[in-house]
Amino acid sequence: MSQTTTSPPSKMTMLVGDQSLNVAELKEIRLESVIAKDQVEMAKLLKAAESQGFFYLTFNDDLSEEISRYIQTSYQSSHEYFAKPLEEKMKDFRDGVVHGYKYTGTESFEITRDEQNRMALPSPFAEHAEAILSLANICDTIVRTLLGSISDSLGLGEPSSLETAHRPDGKSDSGIKFVSGPTKASIADVPDTTHTDSGSITLLWCEKWASQMRTKETKEWLWVDPKPNRVLVNVANYVQDHTGGRLHSPVHRVSQPVGGVEDRYFVSYFLRPNH
């Protein structure tokens, strides 16, 4: 596939606390327009996936309100869970798999779709399982809708090789993940989490300034504005590799713009290919 020529993303300067931040101006895609196969919105989605690989997704009012309720429940559950003693959380550690508790500079707890109906969830996730699993199902529908639209725009056929690699009835590590981000008194102590995502498409919610992306062209680090009532989406490695590099899996990291201990919680959903 041919490579797409892109230009650096627009950026703006925003004051956060006493810090002036360079912030990426990312495209916003309307989910309902993608579902309706609006050609303008589908082309906009493809361009965003080809250029910086990051964009915002917005929802209609009803879906936005439903997601917002589930996200707030997820943040509260995350707050209670990650406040537990480490020895208690380590009971949820599972070696060699993505689900369960992990500590790799940030703390996380993940529930995969393959495990969500048979995994014994720890408290407080167990008490809010209905909301959390409903959110996971909504997320899975969203990422598959985006994947299908991108496949259509690329003219990959029906069903496309991308879609057949992500069959809903196939085994995969797709799942919802809760993360407690950096909360350091000094920025110098924030661990380096620079990475690309290994899956296919990622959704990310966070209420705080905590995400940075590296631009494709200039390699400049820009902050990502945690805008309300939308989700941040990024292309991941599998989709980049299986479109010959036409789509872009961006380098990014979690961080904090100013020093000071402050809770930062992320809710992510990862679409990953079938085993």
C-alpha positions as CSV (number, residue, x, y, z in Angstrom):
1,M,0.0,0.0,0.0
2,S,1.2,3.5,-0.7
3,Q,2.4,5.7,2.1
4,T,0.4,8.8,3.0
5,T,2.1,12.1,3.1
6,T,1.1,14.0,6.2
7,S,1.8,17.4,7.8
8,P,2.6,18.0,11.5
9,P,-0.5,18.4,13.6
10,S,-1.7,21.8,14.6
11,K,-0.9,22.7,18.1
12,M,-1.9,25.3,20.6
13,T,-0.5,26.6,23.9
14,M,-2.6,26.1,27.1
15,L,-1.8,27.2,30.7
16,V,-2.2,24.3,33.2
17,G,-1.4,25.4,36.7
18,D,1.7,27.6,36.2
19,Q,2.9,25.6,33.2
20,S,2.5,26.5,29.6
21,L,1.9,23.3,27.6
22,N,2.1,22.6,23.9
23,V,-1.1,20.8,23.1
24,A,-2.1,18.7,20.1
25,E,-5.2,19.8,18.1
26,L,-6.6,16.5,17.2
27,K,-9.6,15.7,14.9
28,E,-13.0,14.8,16.3
29,I,-14.9,12.0,14.7
30,R,-18.7,11.5,15.3
31,L,-19.5,7.9,16.0
32,E,-23.1,8.1,14.8
33,S,-21.9,9.4,11.5
34,V,-19.4,6.6,11.1
35,I,-22.2,4.1,11.9
36,A,-24.4,5.7,9.2
37,K,-21.5,5.3,6.8
38,D,-21.3,9.0,6.1
39,Q,-18.6,9.3,3.5
40,V,-17.2,12.6,4.7
41,E,-16.8,11.3,8.3
42,M,-15.3,8.0,7.1
43,A,-12.7,9.9,5.1
44,K,-12.0,12.1,8.1
45,L,-11.5,8.9,10.2
46,L,-9.2,7.3,7.7
47,K,-7.1,10.5,7.4
48,A,-6.7,10.7,11.2
49,A,-5.7,7.1,11.4
50,E,-3.1,7.6,8.6
51,S,-1.6,10.9,9.9
52,Q,-1.0,11.1,13.7
53,G,-3.0,7.9,14.6
54,F,-4.7,9.8,17.5
55,F,-8.2,11.4,17.4
56,Y,-11.2,12.0,19.6
57,L,-14.5,10.2,19.2
58,T,-17.7,11.8,20.2
59,F,-21.1,10.2,20.9
60,N,-24.8,11.2,20.7
61,D,-26.3,12.5,24.0
62,D,-27.8,9.3,25.2
63,L,-24.7,7.2,24.6
64,S,-22.5,9.9,26.1
65,E,-24.6,10.0,29.3
66,E,-24.5,6.2,29.6
67,I,-20.7,6.0,29.1
68,S,-20.2,8.9,31.5
69,R,-22.0,7.0,34.3
70,Y,-20.0,3.9,33.6
71,I,-16.7,5.8,33.5
72,Q,-17.4,7.5,36.8
73,T,-18.1,4.1,38.4
74,S,-14.9,2.8,36.9
75,Y,-12.9,5.8,38.4
76,Q,-14.4,5.3,41.8
77,S,-13.7,1.5,41.7
78,S,-10.2,2.2,40.6
79,H,-9.6,4.6,43.4
80,E,-10.8,2.0,46.0
81,Y,-8.9,-0.9,44.4
82,F,-5.5,0.8,44.0
83,A,-5.7,2.1,47.5
84,K,-5.4,-1.4,48.8
85,P,-2.2,-2.7,50.3
86,L,0.2,-4.2,47.6
87,E,0.1,-7.7,49.1
88,E,-3.7,-7.8,48.7
89,K,-3.5,-6.6,45.1
90,M,-0.8,-9.2,44.3
91,K,-3.3,-11.9,45.0
92,D,-4.8,-10.8,41.6
93,F,-1.5,-11.1,39.8
94,R,-1.5,-13.6,36.9
95,D,1.9,-14.4,35.3
96,G,2.1,-14.8,31.5
97,V,-1.3,-13.3,30.7
98,V,-2.6,-9.7,30.3
99,H,-5.5,-10.0,32.6
100,G,-5.3,-9.4,36.4
101,Y,-3.1,-7.0,38.4
102,K,0.2,-5.6,37.1
103,Y,2.8,-3.1,38.3
104,T,5.1,-1.8,35.7
105,G,5.8,1.8,36.7
106,T,2.0,2.3,36.8
107,E,-0.5,0.0,38.4
108,S,-3.2,-1.7,36.4
109,F,-6.0,-4.3,36.5
110,E,-7.3,-5.7,33.3
111,I,-10.4,-7.9,32.4
112,T,-10.3,-9.6,29.0
113,R,-13.4,-10.4,27.1
114,D,-12.5,-14.1,27.1
115,E,-12.3,-14.0,30.9
116,Q,-15.0,-11.5,31.8
117,N,-17.8,-14.0,32.4
118,R,-15.8,-16.5,34.4
119,M,-13.1,-14.4,36.1
120,A,-13.7,-13.8,39.8
121,L,-13.4,-10.0,40.1
122,P,-11.9,-8.5,43.2
123,S,-13.7,-5.9,45.3
124,P,-14.8,-3.3,44.4
125,F,-14.9,-4.3,40.8
126,A,-17.1,-7.2,41.7
127,E,-19.7,-5.0,43.3
128,H,-19.9,-2.9,40.1
129,A,-19.5,-5.7,37.6
130,E,-22.7,-5.0,35.7
131,A,-21.6,-1.4,34.9
132,I,-18.0,-2.3,34.2
133,L,-18.9,-5.2,31.8
134,S,-21.6,-3.1,30.1
135,L,-18.9,-0.5,29.4
136,A,-16.6,-3.2,28.1
137,N,-19.3,-4.4,25.7
138,I,-19.9,-0.8,24.5
139,C,-16.2,-0.3,23.9
140,D,-15.9,-3.5,21.9
141,T,-18.8,-2.4,19.7
142,I,-17.1,1.0,19.2
143,V,-13.7,-0.4,18.2
144,R,-15.2,-2.9,15.8
145,T,-17.2,-0.1,14.2
146,L,-14.1,1.9,13.7
147,L,-12.2,-1.1,12.3
148,G,-15.0,-1.8,9.9
149,S,-15.1,1.8,8.7
150,I,-11.3,1.9,8.1
151,S,-11.4,-1.4,6.3
152,D,-14.2,-0.1,4.0
153,S,-12.3,3.2,3.3
154,L,-9.2,1.2,2.4
155,G,-11.2,-1.0,0.1
156,L,-10.0,-4.2,1.7
157,G,-13.2,-6.1,0.7
158,E,-15.9,-7.9,2.7
159,P,-15.1,-9.4,5.0
160,S,-11.6,-7.7,5.1
161,S,-8.5,-9.4,6.4
162,L,-8.5,-6.9,9.3
163,E,-12.0,-7.9,10.3
164,T,-11.5,-11.6,10.0
165,A,-8.5,-11.3,12.3
166,H,-10.8,-9.8,14.9
167,R,-13.8,-12.2,14.9
168,P,-16.0,-11.6,17.9
169,D,-16.3,-15.4,18.4
170,G,-12.5,-15.8,18.2
171,K,-10.2,-16.1,21.2
172,S,-8.2,-12.9,21.9
173,D,-6.8,-10.7,24.6
174,S,-9.1,-7.8,23.9
175,G,-10.3,-6.2,27.1
176,I,-10.9,-3.3,29.5
177,K,-8.0,-2.0,31.7
178,F,-8.0,0.2,34.7
179,V,-4.8,2.1,35.4
180,S,-3.5,4.3,38.2
181,G,-1.2,6.8,36.6
182,P,1.9,8.7,37.8
183,T,1.3,10.7,41.1
184,K,4.8,11.9,41.8
185,A,5.7,14.9,44.0
186,S,8.5,15.7,41.5
187,I,8.3,15.4,37.7
188,A,11.8,14.1,37.8
189,D,10.5,11.0,39.5
190,V,7.9,10.1,36.9
191,P,8.9,6.8,35.2
192,D,9.4,6.7,31.5
193,T,6.4,4.9,29.9
194,T,7.2,5.7,26.3
195,H,5.6,3.0,24.1
196,T,3.3,2.1,21.2
197,D,0.3,-0.2,21.7
198,S,0.7,-3.7,20.6
199,G,-2.9,-4.4,19.7
200,S,-5.1,-2.9,17.0
201,I,-7.2,0.0,18.3
202,T,-7.2,1.6,21.8
203,L,-9.8,3.7,23.6
204,L,-8.6,5.9,26.5
205,W,-10.5,7.9,29.1
206,C,-8.8,10.1,31.7
207,E,-10.0,13.2,33.4
208,K,-6.6,14.6,34.2
209,W,-3.7,15.9,32.1
210,A,-1.7,12.8,31.8
211,S,-1.1,11.8,28.2
212,Q,1.5,12.9,25.7
213,M,1.9,11.9,22.0
214,R,5.0,12.2,19.8
215,T,4.3,13.7,16.4
216,K,4.9,11.5,13.4
217,E,7.0,14.1,11.4
218,T,8.9,16.3,13.9
219,K,9.0,13.8,16.8
220,E,7.9,16.7,19.1
221,W,6.1,15.7,22.3
222,L,2.6,17.3,22.6
223,W,0.2,17.0,25.5
224,V,-3.3,15.6,24.8
225,D,-6.2,17.7,26.2
226,P,-8.5,15.5,28.4
227,K,-11.6,16.8,26.9
228,P,-14.9,15.8,28.5
229,N,-17.7,13.7,26.8
230,R,-15.4,12.1,24.3
231,V,-12.8,9.3,24.2
232,L,-9.2,9.4,22.9
233,V,-8.6,6.8,20.2
234,N,-5.3,5.6,18.8
235,V,-4.2,3.2,16.2
236,A,-2.0,0.3,17.4
237,N,0.8,-1.8,16.0
238,Y,-1.1,-4.7,14.5
239,V,-3.2,-2.4,12.3
240,Q,-0.1,-0.4,11.3
241,D,1.8,-3.6,10.3
242,H,-1.1,-5.1,8.5
243,T,-1.8,-2.0,6.3
244,G,1.9,-1.8,5.2
245,G,2.5,1.2,7.5
246,R,-0.3,3.2,5.9
247,L,-2.0,3.6,9.3
248,H,0.1,5.1,12.1
249,S,0.6,3.6,15.5
250,P,1.8,6.6,17.5
251,V,4.5,6.7,20.2
252,H,3.0,8.0,23.4
253,R,3.4,8.0,27.2
254,V,1.6,8.8,30.4
255,S,3.1,11.6,32.5
256,Q,2.1,14.6,34.5
257,P,2.6,18.3,33.6
258,V,3.4,19.6,37.1
259,G,4.8,18.1,40.3
260,G,2.5,17.1,43.1
261,V,0.8,14.0,44.3
262,E,-2.6,13.7,42.6
263,D,-4.7,10.7,41.7
264,R,-4.8,10.0,37.9
265,Y,-7.0,7.1,36.7
266,F,-7.3,5.8,33.2
267,V,-9.9,3.5,31.7
268,S,-8.7,1.8,28.5
269,Y,-10.1,-0.7,26.1
270,F,-7.8,-2.6,23.8
271,L,-8.9,-4.4,20.6
272,R,-6.4,-7.1,20.0
273,P,-6.4,-9.7,17.1
274,N,-7.5,-13.3,17.6
275,H,-4.9,-15.8,18.7
